[in-house]
Amino acid sequence: MISKKIKKNLSRSSWIRSMFEEGEKLRQKYGAKNVFDFTLGNPDPEPPLLVKESLKNIVLEDVTGIHKYMSNAGFDDVRKAIAEKIMQDSNLPILKDHIVMTCGAAGGLNIILKAILDPSDEVMVVAPYFVEYLFYIDNHGGIPVIVNADPKSFQLDISEFEEKITKDTKAIILNTPNNPTGVVYSEEILTKLNSLIERKEKEFNSKIFIISDEPYSQLVYDNIKLPNLLSIFDNCILANSFSKSLALPGERIGYVAVSPNITDSKLLVDALIFCNRTLGFVNAPALFQKVISKSLDSSVNIKEYREKRDVLYDHLCSAGFDCIKPQGAFYLFPRSPIQDDIEFINNATNYNLLFVPGTGFGFPGYFRVSYCTDLDTIIRSKDAIMSLGRDYKLL
Ligand code: PLP
């Protein structure tokens, strides 16, 4: 009944979903309070008050016409407000005409890939990766090429790119802060990648796009500054959203920004707008375009996420797990004490601990711990994590 391709994709689609189902069983058996579910990337905080107030005000103002079809690129005033913000951060002359409002970062990634890929073009993805990338690339006929991150730091491994960039490389997807490692790529490593790309473009007489997937760009800790990819890479297309920064994942609101340094950027934007229409998104949700345009300087409480990271990182280290302390997003990615990460996370459920195996992110031998859950649950998980560490004689 369904296509062979979707049948295959369904069968390997989601560890996160299957762990969630496992969690449901445990919650029924032991009670929700006694289950420590670190699997989902669904923001725990409520949207900031400003967002809720803006939503109420816009509805109460009852402005005529805001619920109609609009330009497939979105409202001009919203695009302009976003362009101004990106211009401040990147120092590039970004205008509203470089912005397309989208249905989240996911919608943005899909219109980008649809707009640029010809059949059998290669798209590089850094492992461990957000697994949806593989499906999005497949949606638009591309071929994913996996490059591993450096497991000592989860920074980019430039030698991997050197080896795997070919004449068919059309784009590289970068995600910083990263899901699942939480790592923020350093300016130094990104600059090295840029030099390599420039060299390869000359060698192959090609153009390689950087697709910067940035839904976690506001979630950075320890006063570090997130390197600005639009300033580093000339051929950069940015996909961003308000799913994490304003805790609005259900509202499906985001945008794509195209670097003015891309030759023929106008044609690219036209293609993106066309794909927004013809993939059936038509336009980003009208109401939430208006809401986020009034909250561009707002964000969820970053300190709360940082505190959760610190507590959970301390639990894991105290229990003897080997873990990098990342500076962004809401994930930790410790090494599994045994190479078989699936066996490991299955055993962790015996302690009512739920994690996602690294295998689900194309990186076996590790596991993802998501801390977008309440602080009390994180604090109370210590005994279970310690027992798990003891089980593997890590203490
Ligand atoms: N990219 C990454 C790395 C993500 O983790 C997610 C969501 O979890 C997305 C994209 C999709 O974000 P959005 O909800 O804005 O579509």
Residues whose N, C-alpha, C, O or C-beta is under 5 A from the ligand:
A	BS01	PLP	G41 C103 G104 A105 A106 G107 F130 N175 N179 D213 P215 S241 S243 P249 G254
